[in-house]
Amino acid sequence: MSTHETDAKPSDRIQGANTREQVLATVGRISVHAKNVHIEAMRHGRHDLELDIDRILAATRDLTDRVEQLIGAGTQAIWSIGGLNPAAQQALRHELRTPLNAIKGYGEMLQEDLASLTGTPLQAAVEHLASAANDLLTLFDHMVALSVRKSHPGAIDEEAIPPVVSDKPQRLPRDRDTSSTTVQSGTILIVDDNEANRDLLSRRLTRNGYRVSMAVGGQAALDALTEADFDLVLLDLMMPDINGLEVLQRMKADVRLRMVPVIMITASAETDSAIHCIEAGAEDYLPKPFDPVLLRARIGACLEKKRWRDREQDYLRRLEAHTKDLQESLKQQTATSELLKVIGRSIFDLRSVFNLLVEYCVKLCESEHAFILRFDGRVLRLVADHNVLPDMKAYVERHPITPGRGSGAGRAVLERCTIHIPDIRNDPEYTYYGTLAVPLRTVLSVPMLRGDEVLGVIAINRHEVRPFTDSQITLMETFADQAVIAIENVRLFEEVQARTQELAHSVAELKALGEVSQAVNSTIDLETVLATIVANAVQLSDTDGGSIYVLHEASGEFEPRSTYGMDEAVIAGFKAKPIRIGDKTVVDQATVQRVAVQIADVHHDDASRVHDSILRAGFRALLTIPLLGADRIVGALVVRRKRPGEFPKKTIELLQTFAAQSVLAIQNARLFHEIEKKSRELEIASQHQSQFVANMSHELRTPLAAMLGYAELLQEGIYDALPKKSLPILRRIESNGKHLLGLINTVLDISKIEAGQFQLNLAEYALGTIVETVLVATESLAATKKLAFNIEIAKGLPYGIGDEQRLTQVLLNLVGNAIKFTDAGEVRIAAGAANGHFELSVSDTGPGIPPEERERIFEKFRQVDGSNTRAKGGTGLGLAIAREIVEMHGGRIWVESTMGQGSTFRMELPMRAATGGAT
Ligand code: ADP
């Protein structure tokens, strides 16, 4: 049957026979040791091991039977070259593999179980059994190596030949203690058609701490994999239904299973296929029989790799999600900032903000379309939309949305919060579109709120049931806020503009009013005032012309006193046909009814109410404000416009102010004229009076002088000696007469001053002489009151030029007052010169003069004690005359005083009085 058969050499044949003998002998040894293990186990009472030992015995029997069959006498031909021919090897390996693996596997399990019983016969028996099983394997290896060398001499590097038992167990560290105590985690699926293999593997892995599931074949494995998650699959290569490679390929083709690592379980001869499997995506392979250490190492490594891969996958997934989130929020932020920019730019243009907003809503929230609706306090109306189907849009435009639960937007207004309806078909309250077929499913409506007030709603909709995400809802709420900001901006801007305009207008009004009142207050020229008023009235009322009429009560005619913007023809027209009381024109009506009267359009009014020349000049609208005094009609203010139209209330109010100002100006002017007339009359009267007093005083002086003269003569005894007793009476007549003369002189002086007839007689004088004259005249008075009287006259005073008599009169008056008001102490006169002036002072130790009186006492008739019961006499004219005299000399007079200590009247006199003397 084989080409090798005929080539067989005798030496090969001998070797073949030897090998056969060795195989039979080793199988025999295995059988003996297996029985021995059983016996020893029973002897040690280890019934717990019986099941495994039975399996070993059964496998031994199976092995023996197969060896007998395969290499019995009748099949010697297969040993033709050196060892087995390749076909025979295949058969042998296949046939013997299963029982041998079972023997070795269960043997190792026993070894592990009995590790603590070292040195006992049972343990020794198990060791023998294991070593015999190993020997058989070594023998197979040897045979295979031999046959390969024979068939390809020199071609193969011995090291490269994969050993049947691929890894040499003895090279790996055996660490049974660790293996039994280290608890591993992971769920492993064992796929093997051989029950012993499954059993051995699962027991070993369970012992190592793994969770284990088993499948008896390829299909069962695929079923199990779809039902549960596994961390690792141990997959037998050769299986009757679907073989391992195909299961592996199907797993790799399945996205869900692709990542589950697979370790192939291979028989010693299947190394090539195992490599195939690794190429197809298996992680590794494990040769049968299993070496426990190798098994643990490979599974551990594989699971560790899987864990890392899982972690990596998880990390990647999270990274992906995170990146997606970031991208989304970046998109949202970009949109938000773009929107803010537009809001900032478009203070005037709300529409473009809304248009951009709906566009972003659709783009960023993956909605089919978007609406913006404004709420007017009653209904919501469409103001912007994007992608809305035409019939839907038309419907919304025709059916403004009312607050209520029937629509998303209406509900948002009602509830004042975001409304999210995942599917309107599942929302029995949603009725808005009625019978109109709309593809709407998921609806999101966000109210635009300023405080509690709803300004509108932003709504986005989807044509499928796909609820919006939290981040989309948040974004929409941000958009709603921004819409509110935009609306607010526009509102504030408009408000500010309106205010600014109002303010500008008020400023203009105030300016005009200021101008008018300034004119009224500062100008007595009525024409100027009225011209200012009418000009301002026309400008501020935005009219084309105006007039102020003043009523002449006597004639009943309204005289146009001032006009603005009216041409000569009109003015001439007024002159030709004056407006008058009772003529039923608007001026007449306004003044009689005492209210403002306006005509919005003369074309639609009674023409007789308007003066012909006004009609001719093309004026269309006019406004008349009556000028009213407290009890009479003063006149009227009229403004006229070529454009028809009502006059606003504000204009009427403003013109009323102007009217009041005009009345004031007209009345002021009247009063001013009256006052002027009165004062002229008064002046004349006063002149007459002064003249009369001056004449009178003069006339009184002559008889008085005669009386005094005769009294003097009588005293001197010129008319005979008089009785002694009459002398004191005569003296009293004389002194009273002198007093009266003084009084008359004073009155005369004052009236001269008032009549502007007071004059100085300038001549050279010596100040010292004046002082001494006064001293002589008043000494006795001071002595009577027991007052000290002192004078101080500086040496070498120059002569002055002035009215000596009048200056004496002044000093006499000051000294007289000093003595009159001082009850104890001293009166002192000082005369000196400084800086080209004479300095003259009269000091006393009297009561002093209160500060507020110190200037007033120089006024006519002014006395500190003005009562009738005052202690000291006097007219209150002395100081007034004194000041007049001093000032006529070009000097000044004043008083310094300390209450309770005394007063000092001081004079400064130029040494030379100005010639002529000023009045
Ligand atoms: P009369 O005739 O009242 O003195 P005068 O014009 O001379 O009029 O003085 C006005 C007033 O000034 C006096 O009534 C007095 O009240 C006050 N007065 C003037 N001189 C003195 C003084 N030396 N001491 C106090 N009061 C004085």
Residues whose N, C-alpha, C, O or C-beta is under 5 A from the ligand:
A	BS01	ADP	N817 A818 F821 G846 G848 I857 R862 Q863 V864 D865 G873 G874 T875 G876 L877 G878 L879 A880 S903
